[in-house]
Amino acid sequence: MDVTPEVTSSSPEPVYLPEPKRLGALARLAPEPMKVVLNWGRRYSLWVFNFGLACCAIEFIAASMARHDFIRLGVIPFAPGPRQADLMVVSGTVTDKMAPAVKRLYEQMPEPKYVISFGACSNCGGPYWDSYSVTKGVDQIIPVDVYVPGCPPRPEALLQGILKLQEKIARESLAERYGAAPARPSTAALQSDLVKPPPTPSAEGDAR
């Protein structure tokens, strides 16, 4: 939680409030067998928020239909919104104009949350990587857990990516992933790249 630093003569360093706990007591203090059960529950109850941006979204829809049917893997497609979703699948070309919306919706998802980058455009920009308006990969704005290559990938590739994500969830420790608070940059580091203001006319006159 960011607060406005309070600087006094006796304490020149900024004073920050402690980071809020993002994990409940059960997730942080549960014994190992209970963590296995919690990971098992998360692994097979992934509500998906599909962020379809281009042609890869059609392959995502095909993977959720009866022929491939990824619901049998414990993946529920088309969550009502980001606040009810555990997994975001970004499929298609992420443009610089769309990037803030992707990040905003990712931040609205509850913890723990996961991201699959589906297709070459989402992975690195794809055939449009050198366009002035294309973001060179969704991982530049949000963290990605699994990358699915292809242009576009087949639905079977998405199923393989979901299996890889479930394997990752099964062996993860939420305390290691979310427990440590991010390091705060110092005031000097925040001000290091700032452009120094030009001297005022009165200062120039005093110098002469």
Secondary structure by P-SEA (a helix, b strand, c coil): ccccccccccccbbbbcccccccccccccccaaaaaaaaaaaaaccccccccccaaaaaaaaaaccccccccccccccccccccccbbbbcccccccaaaaaaaaaaaccccbbbbbcccccccccccccccccccccccccccccccccccccaaaaaaaaaaaaaaaaccccccccccccccccccccccccccccccaaaaaaac
